[in-house]
Amino acid sequence: MSEQNPDLELSAIQTILSALEPLDEEAQQRVFTYVLQRMKLPVSMGNLSNATTDVSIAPNIPATTLTPALAVTDIRTLKAQKNPRSANEMAALVAYYLAELAPVEERKASIDKSDIEKYFKQAVFTLPKVAKQTLVNASAAGYLDSIGDGKYKLNPVGYNLVVHGLPSKQKE
């Protein structure tokens, strides 16, 4: 392993601690688990509990330049942050929310028409006339992939839309 700049490591540690500080212990564990999976590192709470907790080596870095992460606790908050402009974008948002951000007991990898109805209502987004057709349209737009039986899952295009493309930049 090549030598790392210790200042970069300390800065990364401070950023992580600042982002996790407002979260409760359960949420912190979910974040760590997700990040470890995303980085394709072994996920084990044993790994976390055996890690040193002595942060006395880190200087007090002012957090004034750090932007705190926006906490998303429900679909309505996510919709307000991302401001989808169409039912297709909203369907991608629902799929993302249920796969990535929903409380653990609500998470699922695919969505169907009942999810469109439920989460469009919760987000106070205009209900489509035919929820099933919204999924078909979002799939045709490239945001979702059909997995059969009326179920759809978020694909990389939909993920990138939600994470990187929304809210869309308004042309002035």
C-alpha positions in Angstrom: 0.0 0.0 0.0 1.4 3.4 -0.9 2.1 6.0 1.6 -1.0 8.3 2.2 -0.9 11.9 3.1 -1.9 11.9 6.8 -3.6 15.3 6.5 -5.9 13.9 3.8 -6.8 11.0 6.1 -7.5 13.3 9.0 -9.6 15.5 6.8 -11.6 12.5 5.7 -12.1 11.3 9.2 -13.3 14.8 10.3 -15.7 14.9 7.4 -17.2 11.5 8.2 -17.5 12.3 11.9 -19.2 15.6 11.1 -21.7 13.9 8.8 -22.5 11.1 11.2 -22.7 13.2 14.4 -26.4 14.1 14.0 -27.5 10.5 13.3 -28.5 8.0 16.0 -26.4 4.9 16.5 -28.7 2.7 14.3 -28.5 5.2 11.4 -24.8 5.4 11.8 -24.5 1.6 11.5 -26.7 1.7 8.3 -24.5 4.3 6.8 -21.3 2.4 7.6 -22.8 -0.8 6.2 -23.9 0.9 3.0 -20.5 2.6 2.5 -18.6 -0.7 3.1 -20.8 -2.5 0.6 -20.5 0.3 -1.9 -16.7 0.2 -1.7 -16.8 -3.6 -1.9 -15.2 -4.0 1.5 -16.1 -6.8 3.9 -19.1 -5.9 6.0 -18.9 -7.0 9.5 -19.9 -5.2 12.7 -16.9 -7.0 14.2 -14.7 -5.0 11.9 -16.2 -1.8 13.2 -16.1 -2.8 16.9 -12.4 -3.9 16.7 -11.4 -0.6 15.2 -9.6 1.9 17.4 -11.8 4.6 18.8 -8.9 6.7 20.0 -9.2 9.9 18.0 -6.8 11.9 20.1 -4.3 11.7 17.3 -6.7 13.9 15.2 -6.4 17.6 15.7 -9.6 19.6 16.2 -10.4 20.6 12.6 -12.9 23.4 12.4 -16.0 22.1 10.6 -17.0 25.5 9.2 -16.0 24.5 5.7 -17.8 21.2 5.8 -21.3 21.0 4.4 -23.5 18.8 6.6 -25.3 16.0 4.7 -29.0 16.6 4.3 -31.0 14.0 6.3 -33.7 12.3 4.4 -36.2 10.6 6.7 -39.2 10.3 4.3 -40.3 10.4 0.7 -41.8 13.8 1.1 -38.5 15.3 2.2 -36.6 13.6 -0.7 -39.2 14.8 -3.2 -38.8 18.4 -1.9 -35.0 18.1 -2.2 -34.9 16.6 -5.6 -38.0 18.3 -7.1 -38.9 15.8 -9.8 -40.7 17.4 -12.8 -42.6 14.3 -14.2 -44.2 11.1 -13.0 -41.3 9.2 -14.6 -38.8 11.1 -12.5 -41.0 10.6 -9.4 -41.2 6.8 -10.1 -37.4 6.7 -10.2 -37.3 8.7 -7.0 -39.7 6.2 -5.3 -37.6 3.2 -6.5 -34.4 5.0 -5.2 -36.0 5.8 -1.9 -37.2 2.3 -1.3 -33.9 0.7 -2.3 -31.6 3.1 -0.5 -33.1 5.4 2.1 -36.3 4.0 3.5 -36.3 2.6 7.0 -34.8 -0.9 6.9 -38.1 -2.6 7.5 -39.6 -0.8 4.4 -36.7 -1.3 2.0 -37.1 -3.4 -1.1 -35.3 -3.8 -4.4 -38.3 -3.5 -6.7 -41.5 -1.4 -6.9 -44.9 -2.0 -8.3 -48.1 0.0 -8.9 -49.1 -0.1 -5.2 -45.8 1.6 -4.4 -46.5 4.3 -7.0 -49.9 5.0 -5.4 -48.7 4.9 -1.8 -45.5 7.0 -2.2 -46.9 9.5 -4.7 -49.6 10.2 -2.1 -47.1 10.4 0.8 -44.9 12.8 -1.2 -47.9 14.9 -2.2 -47.1 14.3 -5.9 -50.0 14.3 -8.4 -51.3 10.7 -8.8 -51.2 9.3 -12.3 -54.5 8.1 -13.8 -53.0 4.6 -14.3 -50.1 3.8 -11.8 -49.1 0.7 -13.8 -48.6 2.8 -16.9 -46.3 5.2 -15.0 -43.9 2.2 -14.4 -44.1 1.3 -18.1 -43.3 4.9 -19.0 -40.5 5.2 -16.5 -39.0 2.0 -17.9 -39.3 3.4 -21.5 -37.6 6.6 -20.4 -34.7 4.4 -19.2 -35.0 4.9 -15.5 -36.4 1.4 -14.4 -36.0 -2.1 -15.6 -38.9 -4.6 -15.7 -38.3 -7.7 -13.7 -41.6 -9.3 -14.4 -45.0 -9.6 -12.6 -45.5 -5.8 -12.8 -42.4 -5.2 -10.8 -39.6 -2.8 -11.7 -36.2 -2.0 -10.3 -34.1 1.1 -10.5 -31.3 0.8 -13.0 -28.0 2.8 -13.2 -29.6 5.5 -15.4 -32.4 6.1 -12.9 -29.9 6.0 -10.0 -27.8 8.6 -11.7 -30.8 10.7 -12.4 -31.9 10.8 -8.8 -28.4 11.1 -7.2 -26.7 13.4 -9.7 -29.4 14.8 -12.1 -32.0 16.1 -9.7 -32.9 18.8 -9.0 -32.4 19.7 -12.6 -30.7 22.9 -13.4 -33.1 25.5 -14.6 -32.0 27.3 -17.7 -32.0 31.0 -17.1 
